Amino acid sequence: MGLVENVLKKLVLDEAILIEKIKISASVFKIRLQGKSIKNTDFTPGYFLRLGIGIGNDNISFKDKVRSYSVWDINKTAGYLDLAIATDSNGIGSQWAINCKVGDTVYYKWKKGNFLVDDSADSYLMIGDLSALSHLYIFNRNLPTNKQVESLVYSHKSSDFFEDIDGSKPFNFHNLEANPVDAIVKVIKEITPKMTGNRIVYIAGDSRVCVELNHYFRNELQWETNKIKTKPFWNPDKKGLE
Ligand SMILES: Cc1cc2nc3c(=O)[nH]c(=O)nc-3n(C[C@H](O)[C@H](O)[C@H](O)COP(=O)(O)OP(=O)(O)OC[C@H]3O[C@@H](n4cnc5c(N)ncnc54)[C@H](O)[C@@H]3O)c2cc1C
């Protein structure tokens, strides 16, 4: 392991132990991490981790040593958090999720970003793919119960979908092929007239879908920019993103 990685491990990154791993759908693993900084963190739903999955592995390039994963759930008292990692990408993150074991040490850094829960609206529309499902679930669980929540979560096969951490199934799942902007717009046209009061749309996952739908909400539906919240999680022409 190089000097930079040693410094990263010792001075920059927090350390956690992988204490649980469960396959929760055909292509998604739930991973539970326990560590000191999880107890002490000032957490807002929407925070994510930069996991140093390749730290210590000299066979992979530096940019492939880190992947970002959203916090699906957190228990600060017990000092653990849960991630939901989709494996269809077949990249280094996916391979890590498939091969990691209970007892492994994991290095990570907290990231706050600006794709956070915002309870100022009356109604919400959540749109995303499997990579974004846990992020949308934590938003939904942290909104007051009087809010209207509509949803469109898609994947190409039904066996990919997983329920929320509390066993609930609050979202509508759709079997759609990759980059299904036209099919999503069709559903948006049915949903948006039913949304009442101030509205917010959250769109996350495939960057192509984020970009196209951002344009659609702004230009076709004339929504104000601050009501359209997008976060690209992956891009077909890139490895990793943040
Ligand atoms: C803020 C943030 C939060 C994220 N949270 C999560 C999360 O909670 N769960 C999660 O699974 N991912 C999440 N991601 C995505 C994650 O960081 C990785 O990009 C993803 O796991 C792919 O990594 P990889 O190394 O397996 O593939 P890469 O080496 O990054 O990519 C390999 C190939 O697969 C494609 N690809 C990447 N992701 C997908 C996908 N989901 N479906 C199909 N093709 C894909 C890439 O475009 C590339 O062509 C998040 C990303 C960001 C920026």
The ligand as an SDF file (V2000), in Angstrom:
LIG
                    3D

 53 58  0  0  0  0  0  0  0  0999 V2000
  -24.2850   10.7310   -4.2190 C   0  0  0  0  0  0  0  0  0  0  0  0
  -24.2910    9.3220   -4.7430 C   0  0  0  0  0  0  0  0  0  0  0  0
  -24.9530    8.3330   -4.0290 C   0  0  0  0  0  0  0  0  0  0  0  0
  -25.0080    7.0340   -4.5390 C   0  0  0  0  0  0  0  0  0  0  0  0
  -25.6930    6.0980   -3.8310 N   0  0  0  0  0  0  0  0  0  0  0  0
  -25.7810    4.8460   -4.3080 C   0  0  0  0  0  0  0  0  0  0  0  0
  -26.4980    3.8340   -3.5710 C   0  0  0  0  0  0  0  0  0  0  0  0
  -27.0170    4.0790   -2.4800 O   0  0  0  0  0  0  0  0  0  0  0  0
  -26.5650    2.5990   -4.1320 N   0  0  0  0  0  0  0  0  0  0  0  0
  -25.9780    2.2850   -5.3260 C   0  0  0  0  0  0  0  0  0  0  0  0
  -26.0890    1.1380   -5.7780 O   0  0  0  0  0  0  0  0  0  0  0  0
  -25.2880    3.2080   -6.0220 N   0  0  0  0  0  0  0  0  0  0  0  0
  -25.1560    4.4640   -5.5370 C   0  0  0  0  0  0  0  0  0  0  0  0
  -24.4450    5.3970   -6.2180 N   0  0  0  0  0  0  0  0  0  0  0  0
  -23.7110    4.9590   -7.4150 C   0  0  0  0  0  0  0  0  0  0  0  0
  -22.3700    4.3350   -6.9810 C   0  0  0  0  0  0  0  0  0  0  0  0
  -21.5240    5.3350   -6.4480 O   0  0  0  0  0  0  0  0  0  0  0  0
  -21.6000    3.7150   -8.1490 C   0  0  0  0  0  0  0  0  0  0  0  0
  -21.4990    4.6310   -9.2010 O   0  0  0  0  0  0  0  0  0  0  0  0
  -22.2380    2.4870   -8.6690 C   0  0  0  0  0  0  0  0  0  0  0  0
  -22.3030    1.5420   -7.6260 O   0  0  0  0  0  0  0  0  0  0  0  0
  -21.4380    1.8880   -9.8220 C   0  0  0  0  0  0  0  0  0  0  0  0
  -20.1340    1.6220   -9.3810 O   0  0  0  0  0  0  0  0  0  0  0  0
  -19.2780    0.4620  -10.0210 P   0  0  0  0  0  0  0  0  0  0  0  0
  -17.8880    0.6420   -9.5600 O   0  0  0  0  0  0  0  0  0  0  0  0
  -19.9350   -0.8700   -9.8060 O   0  0  0  0  0  0  0  0  0  0  0  0
  -19.3650    0.7290  -11.5790 O   0  0  0  0  0  0  0  0  0  0  0  0
  -18.4910    1.7990  -12.4090 P   0  0  0  0  0  0  0  0  0  0  0  0
  -17.1170    1.3080  -12.5590 O   0  0  0  0  0  0  0  0  0  0  0  0
  -18.6860    3.1390  -11.7950 O   0  0  0  0  0  0  0  0  0  0  0  0
  -19.2580    1.7540  -13.7950 O   0  0  0  0  0  0  0  0  0  0  0  0
  -19.2130    0.6120  -14.6470 C   0  0  0  0  0  0  0  0  0  0  0  0
  -20.2750    0.7870  -15.7100 C   0  0  0  0  0  0  0  0  0  0  0  0
  -21.5820    0.5720  -15.1450 O   0  0  0  0  0  0  0  0  0  0  0  0
  -22.4220    1.6940  -15.4090 C   0  0  0  0  0  0  0  0  0  0  0  0
  -23.2930    1.8510  -14.2190 N   0  0  0  0  0  0  0  0  0  0  0  0
  -22.9960    2.4710  -13.0660 C   0  0  0  0  0  0  0  0  0  0  0  0
  -24.0420    2.3790  -12.1980 N   0  0  0  0  0  0  0  0  0  0  0  0
  -25.0120    1.6970  -12.8540 C   0  0  0  0  0  0  0  0  0  0  0  0
  -26.3210    1.2820  -12.4970 C   0  0  0  0  0  0  0  0  0  0  0  0
  -26.8650    1.5520  -11.2970 N   0  0  0  0  0  0  0  0  0  0  0  0
  -27.0340    0.5650  -13.3990 N   0  0  0  0  0  0  0  0  0  0  0  0
  -26.5130    0.2840  -14.6190 C   0  0  0  0  0  0  0  0  0  0  0  0
  -25.2690    0.6670  -15.0240 N   0  0  0  0  0  0  0  0  0  0  0  0
  -24.5330    1.3500  -14.1460 C   0  0  0  0  0  0  0  0  0  0  0  0
  -21.4490    2.8590  -15.6000 C   0  0  0  0  0  0  0  0  0  0  0  0
  -22.0260    3.8650  -16.3520 O   0  0  0  0  0  0  0  0  0  0  0  0
  -20.2850    2.1980  -16.3250 C   0  0  0  0  0  0  0  0  0  0  0  0
  -20.5600    2.0790  -17.6940 O   0  0  0  0  0  0  0  0  0  0  0  0
  -24.3650    6.7020   -5.7510 C   0  0  0  0  0  0  0  0  0  0  0  0
  -23.6650    7.7040   -6.4440 C   0  0  0  0  0  0  0  0  0  0  0  0
  -23.6360    8.9960   -5.9610 C   0  0  0  0  0  0  0  0  0  0  0  0
  -22.9070   10.0500   -6.7360 C   0  0  0  0  0  0  0  0  0  0  0  0
  1  2  1  0
  2  3  1  0
  2 52  2  0
  3  4  2  0
  4  5  1  0
  4 50  1  0
  5  6  2  0
  6  7  1  0
  6 13  1  0
  7  8  2  0
  7  9  1  0
  9 10  1  0
 10 11  2  0
 10 12  1  0
 12 13  2  0
 13 14  1  0
 14 15  1  0
 14 50  1  0
 15 16  1  0
 16 17  1  0
 16 18  1  0
 18 19  1  0
 18 20  1  0
 20 21  1  0
 20 22  1  0
 22 23  1  0
 23 24  1  0
 24 25  2  0
 24 26  1  0
 24 27  1  0
 27 28  1  0
 28 29  2  0
 28 30  1  0
 28 31  1  0
 31 32  1  0
 32 33  1  0
 33 34  1  0
 33 48  1  0
 34 35  1  0
 35 36  1  0
 35 46  1  0
 36 37  1  0
 36 45  1  0
 37 38  2  0
 38 39  1  0
 39 40  1  0
 39 45  2  0
 40 41  1  0
 40 42  2  0
 42 43  1  0
 43 44  2  0
 44 45  1  0
 46 47  1  0
 46 48  1  0
 48 49  1  0
 50 51  2  0
 51 52  1  0
 52 53  1  0
M  END
$$$$
